[in-house]
Amino acid sequence: MNNQEKTTALVIPHFNDTERLEVFLPKLAKILPEYFEIIVSDDGSSSDERRKLSHLIHEVQRAVGSGGVQLRDALFHERNTGKGGAVLRGWLASSQTRNLGFVDADGAVGVEEIVRGTNFFHSMEGAQWDALFANRVKMLGRNVQRSLKRHFSGRIFATIVSNLGKTSAYDTQCGFKLLRREAFTRIAPYMKTPGFAFDVELCLLLQKFGFHTIEFPVDWSDIPGSKVRLVRDGLRMALEVIRIRRRVDAIK
């Protein structure tokens, strides 16, 4: 399969996280169908981390071979801007795939869930849905493992997003999303948020321009090492949600 036949570009934002990516990336490349291209978008990691990342990508691609997924050379950014900036740079650098997505580097959303979600999204070709947001909701048939602290902090932020941001999504922050290129092309000029509130901005812009998003329950496992802290980041994130909402509301 040549590059033009790749249908889904999956971006992995990365910041000094090679240790966890060493576990996740080989599994991802081994199991993902050949229609994927994977882009690791580094967000100002140290020079040592960059060397490790380049070596890891080379070794994983060699193990997969030419008949599997394509791992693009890592994108490197000189300074740390945040998850949103890394994802956006990856999407802008992707080949002309029909669909774009991202997944967090920690592997909290497992490879099987990424394949399941992508297959579901592909099955909606021609349907009304333009984007898929994975969500972490405990329900029959789904396995969500997270600490009580992580659960409460997640629900507090979700309440902030729902009340201040006026989004309809149950879980904006789950680290796996897909959208059609047409939707991205329309909203890309308005994407300004480089940090963790990027997901909120993405959701609000899709709503603003009339694109339809479906939430997709996934299995999810709490992986130690999160860079977000509720007490430290809660107020800042609440203010950012308000700023995003006002900016999106002002778009004519």
Secondary structure, 3 states (H helix, E strand, C coil): CCHHHCCEEEEEEECCCHHHHHHHHHHHHHHCCCCEEEEEEEECCCHHHHHHHHHHHHHHHHHHCCCCCEECCCEEECCCCCHHHHHHHHHHHCCCCCEEEEECCCCCCCHHHHHHHHHHHHCCCCCCCCEEEEECCCCCCCCEECCHHHHHHHHHHHHHHHHHHCCCCCCCCCCEEEEEHHHHHHHHHHCCCCCCCHHHHHHHHHHHCCCCEEEEECCEECCCCCCCCHHHHHHHHHHHHHHHHHHHHCCC
